[in-house]
Amino acid sequence: MTSQLLETSESLSPHTLLDQVLSNFTGRCCITCSFQADDMVVLHMLRRRLPEIPVIFLDTGYHFPETYSYRDHMSAAWKLNLINARSEVSVAQQESEFGILNRTDPARCCQMRKVEPLMAALENFDVWFTGLRREQSPTRRDLKKIERHQLPTGRSLSKISLLADWKWAQVAEYMSANAIEYLPLYAQGYSSIGCEPCTSLPANPNDPRSGRWSGQKLECGIHTFSTRVK
Ligand code: SF4
């Protein structure tokens, strides 16, 4: 990744930035995908250029049935190279040993079911595309379109957020313009969709993530476990 690209990336459109990243970097690419609209937009852009790109879905075992159906439907329709990243501990084993952690200790549950599987999956890649946007949360307002991150093992990779400066209206416009189906839960009023036990309808209509973890926390940890290298 050239220093010039790092300097200019913030002013580039998603498509131009994607072109620049792909021509300046030759490592192994992946995208993490929750199958929410932001990720579907980035995936739509990427698959035109990298149809075989590995699509990492954090399969916690706690997703809504609608999310699993939509994942399977879109994976077949778009012929995705889907990787279901899972904990080595099944939901049944975890609940038997520790109880319902998503009620008693959601940070530990997220660590076991999201962070550790993602850390293991990312070890295989050099470029990590995400659908993160600054608008989504106060914890994301300093997000850069290109960041260098170090994993706990010491390996580094580039984290690319093509939509960092996009607003929700731009996501919706892209979805409509490209006739991309939405995860059906949006039609029920959900605006940020994660695991079923930790997702409710937004308490604050102006805060799309206010239905996550009943407001107890803002992030599951998958975007905070790695160390950003300045
Ligand atoms: S979002 Fe909830 S159910 Fe999912 S891994 Fe985190 S605590 Fe567990």
Boltz pocket constraint, residues with backbone or C-beta under 6 A from the ligand:
constraints:
  - pocket:
      binder: B
      contacts: [[A, 60], [A, 62], [A, 101], [A, 102], [A, 105], [A, 106], [A, 107], [A, 109], [A, 110], [A, 111], [A, 113], [A, 114], [A, 194], [A, 195], [A, 196], [A, 197], [A, 198], [A, 220]]
      max_distance: 6.0
